[in-house]
Amino acid sequence: MPLSTSLRKASKKALTKFGGSVTIRRVTTGAYNTTTGAVGETTSDTTIKGLVQDVNAREVNELVQADDRRLTIAAAALTYTPTTADRVVINSVIHQIIRVKTEENANTAITYDLFLRA
């Protein structure tokens, strides 16, 4: 078994044991409504375990702000890679994904760090 497979399994197991429940809301853009002038969207929710923490001072830049949060989730817990178009629901609060950082080994995603803004 390759190291990347072992790391994926270990990260999922650790985050499942120690993380809290969060909902990843995948957003798919729909059709343009000419009457309302709005673009429709379809969402699908997946509840997984993740570790939520504050961003540290080194991560603050022109994109990430000091009051943003960082959510670490196991890549094996999702069948897709989250994007900035998706959202995260934590304790009924909807957060926008500002940045997605992927931790990889041998070109295999191990964890995703999602930088969130409420």
N, C-alpha and C positions, 0 to 999 in steps of 0.2 A: 504494500500500500504506500503510495507516495506521501511525502511529508505534507504536501498541501491538503490532501484528503484528511489526514489525521488532524491537522490544524483546524480545518473547517468543522469537523465533528467536535473537537475539544472546545472551540469557541461557542458553538451552539449549546453544548451541554452546560458550560459555565454561565453563559448569559441566561439560559433557561432557569438555572438554579438560583442565581443571585440577582437577576434583573427584575424589573417591574413590568406590568402589562402596558403596552402601548399599541395604538392602532395606526398602521400605515395606510393612508388613503391614496390609492392610485387614481390619478386623474387622466382621463382620455378626452381630448378635444373632440367635440362633435361638429355638427353642421352649423353654418351661419344662418340665422333667422333674419330674413330681409324685413320682416314686419317690425320686430323689436330692435334690430340692429345689434343683437347680442350673439355671441358664439356659445352654443350649448356645450355641456360637458357631462361625461359619465364617470361615476366614481365606483370603485370597488374597495372594500375594506378588508384588511388582514390584521388580526390581532396576534402579536408576538411579544416576546420578552426583550427588554433592552435596558441599558444602563444610562441614566440621565445625569448629567453633571454640568456645572458652569464652565464656560470657556475660560482658558487661562490667559493671562496678559500677553503672552507671546503669540497667541492666535488672533488677537485683535488687529484688524487692518482696515482698509477702505471698504471691504465687503462685510467682514464679521465685526459686530459691535460688542462692547463689554457686557451688555445685559442679555446677549444671546445664550442659548443652551446648546449642549452637545449631547447627542444620542448615539450610543454605540450599539449596533445590532449585528447578529451573526448573519453572514451572507447566505448560509445554508437555510435560514429561516424563510427566505423569500425565493420565489421562482423568477424574479426579475430584478434588475438594478434600479433602485429609486433614483428619481431625478428631481430637479428643482421645480418641476411642474406638480409634483405630488405634495401631499400634506401629511402631518402627523398629529394625531389626537392623543393628548395626555391629560387624564383627569377632566375630560369634557372641554378642554381648551384646545382649539385648533391652531397649530403652528405651521408656518410656511418654512419649507426647506430652502435655506440660503446657499448652502454648499454641500456637496457630497464628496467625501474623501474615502477612497477604497484602499484597504490594506490587503496586499496580495502576497502570494508565495507561488513561484513557478507559474505566473500568469493565471492563477486561480484566486478569485476573491475570497478572503477569509472573513473580514468584517467590513461594515460600512460605518463611518462616522458621519452623522447628519448634523449639520449646524442649523439650529432652529430659531425662529423669531415668532413671538406671539403677537 
